Amino acid sequence: MVIDPPAARPRVDSLVTATYHLAASPDTPVARQRAPMTQPANNIGARAPLPGTRRPLPLAGYRVLTFEAFGAGPFGSMYLADLGAEVIKIENREQGGDASRGMGPYFLGAADSEFFQTFNLNKKSITLNLKTEAGQQAFHRLVATAHVVLNNLRGDQPDKLGLTYPALKAFNPRIVCAHVSAYGRDNERRHWPGYDYLMQAEAGYFHLTGEPDTPPTRMGLSIIDFMTGITTALAVLAALLGLARDGIGRDVDVSLFDVALHQLSYPGTWYLNESLNTGRLPRSSHPSATPVQLYRTGDGWIFLMCMTEKFWQALIEAIGSPELGKDPRFATLAARREHRAALTEVLDALLAADTTSAWLAKFSGLLPAAPVYDLAQALDNPFLDTLGMIQSTPHPERAQFRTLANPIRLDGQRLGGKVGSALGADTEDVLRSLGYDSAQLDALRRERAI
């Protein structure tokens, strides 16, 4: 989602790191701090290597500053953190920090929740009040040490707040400034706030999801938020690779709406070239290949995906009905598509003779098939233990707290994770790394800058 900043003071929320314009002269504290880094610094927030190896994580030494809340931004920056980047959430204590810290129904003490931790593993947190001059100065000094600045604002806000590369290049010509918005920064909707469900609605997803003749239906998860986060992480990494080549930073833009449209994929291509308006089909069927859909079994459902002729032949052999391959209604892919309803009726009757688990045992390794689980069944599946997809991430309020692991493996190992820091827990350490001493930190507290 993209957060609409409060009218009183534009709030930097969500995916991306935010950077404010600083006109630095050689005499300013920021300019004296040190020149912008040309390579990742090994002493910046380095996480331990994976067990059994001395190799650092790929993004170790990179510093990413984020002002973020809820889904899209934190999801994308968590990938960077999981891969070794030092991701520092900059939060406003007076506003309660990232709004998802207060998102129920399950909380982990004050200013923390299970929702928050879902999107913020491996991240640090500092508090800065950018409404104060001292807070902005501290932030600017921190930006001088960073590689990436991410902001998740309405499209009209980055220019107003000086978060763009043109505004920042005099301060740090190597900075990568990433902007996630609802609809982009260069069109008539740049001032619109936006959320995942709105994108699904306007990009056609409600028309593609669910059974025919039912109300428009969204997907069960905020998939546009998540895909926007991953797309932004990819774009940031590409910008960092370009930076290593030419030494120049840039702006990176990703919008929820653009990502939603891009994910229309082949139905979008079909419409643009053939005017085919793909709609919903019964049983979550594939629009072209069949049998690719839900079928009834003796005790529930099974999803089959015979995307090729090879798998169709494997299916009819496994269910003991090879004669179906000679039935003219089902002999070819085109014929099966034309007679989809008749084939559904035939396969329902045959599959009803046994249970889902029995059929899966017969199909295992022969053709693509899956049980249809609810959320509890999906997460209690013992196969997840084999994969290592559930990780222990002890929390001060809950020693047995568990989360889902990052799907990326490096050298055959999961990336690992720990819970995100409490609100402002890393403020003093980070500011001391910038050269602030105890007296200066006390002054910042008196001025309510931290």
Secondary structure, DSSP 8 states (H G I E B T S, - for coil): -B----SSS----SSS---------TTSHHHHH----SS--TTSS-----TT-----TTTT-EEEEE--SSHHHHHHHHHHHTT-EEEEEE-GGGTSSGGGG--S-B-STT-BHHHHHT-TT-EEEE--TTSHHHHHHHHHHHTT-SEEEEE--TTHHHHHT-SHHHHTTT-TT-EEEEEESS-SSSTTTT--B-HHHHHHHTTHHHHSS-TTS-----SS-HHHHHHHHHHHHHHHHHHHHHHHH---EEEEEEHHHHHHHTTHHHHHHHHHH-------GGG--SSSSSEEEEE-SSSEEEEE--SHHHHHHHHHHTT-GGGGGSTTTSSHHHHHHTHHHHHHHHHHHHTTS-HHHHHHHHTTTS-EEE---HHHHHS-THHHHHT-EEE--BTTBTT-EEE--S-EETTEE--------TTTTHHHHHHHTT--HHHHHHHHHTT--
